[in-house]
Amino acid sequence: MQEIVLGDVTVTRIIEYFGSVEMSPDTFFPESTGESWREHEHWLAPDFLDPETGICVTAIQTWLLRSEGKTILVDTGVGNHKERPYSPVWSHLSTGFLGNLAQAGVRPEDVDLVINTHLHVDHVGWNTYLDDRAWVPTFPNATYLMPKADFDFWNPANGHQPNLGRGNQNVFEDSVAPVHEAGRTLLWEDSHRIDRNLTLDLAPGHTPGSSVLTLASGTDRALFAGDLLHTALQFVEPDTNSCFCEDPAQARATRRRLLGWAADENALVVPAHLGGHGAAEVVREGDRFAIKEWAPFTRL
């Protein structure tokens, strides 16, 4: 099962990629310790850690939401045919993402809203596709919701020097600017109410404009958390950042605040990259958190 219902909202998991990111834990999460990974390996492997190679495992996935008659995509993965000289794992892919979306009953022209939780390489790729050597919006009728803080930060014209270095090279040019130039973007600040069920809020730290989407419908709650956490270890070690966080101190504070909210509200935490069951409910455990229950999505 890759579809669940939360209140009046249907949530469907659309997979683009699942497997190695060719990074060891000490590279991907330099603040973590080998002891932590060994302590939790019995449940981290094999969904989040390959026990044979010691390499991190990740999912690239889009969350398809149907709410109040609208078809909504949360993050758009890596995309096909993109030139990524400093992110070779994501360079020149040819995946069946659009076919997987079609299997869920959605054609590109059916999409009403695209939400980019932030503008990293693996969250905006399918914003565009290559049409006669030009990058054009994949979802021609959609409004693309992008946090203005990230739009400004990643715009090369503004001259920022990100912690990610050149890992995001070409991303703005081929996956963000073409959508903006086509008049399809809405650049929001602080918060943005989508409908009665869904609200976007800034959650900075990972990037200046990182955001989360909160679902509140009936008695159900969910937090579509983008890269608030990349691996399930960060549920139980919430002070652990990835190597891609622009403001590490702010990222830790944001993660703790939002995981605390999720625990108090019994909300499903739905990050962008978790393999396995893809999402989880958490509870407080001292100054950390523990997994209460995995989501009922079929395990990858």
KAMO-V80430 format. One record per helix or strand. SS is the DSSP state (2 for helix, 1 for strand). FROM is the first residue (numbers start at 1). TO is the last residue. If there is no record, write none. Layout:
# KAMO-V80430
((SS FROM TO) (SS FROM TO))
This chain:
# KAMO-V80430
((1 3 6) (1 9 24) (2 25 28) (2 34 44) (1 49 49) (1 55 67) (1 70 74) (2 88 90) (2 97 103) (2 108 110) (1 113 116) (2 125 127) (1 128 131) (1 134 137) (1 143 147) (2 148 154) (2 156 158) (2 171 181) (1 185 188) (1 191 193) (1 198 202) (1 211 217) (1 220 226) (2 233 236) (2 248 265) (1 268 271) (1 280 285) (1 288 294))
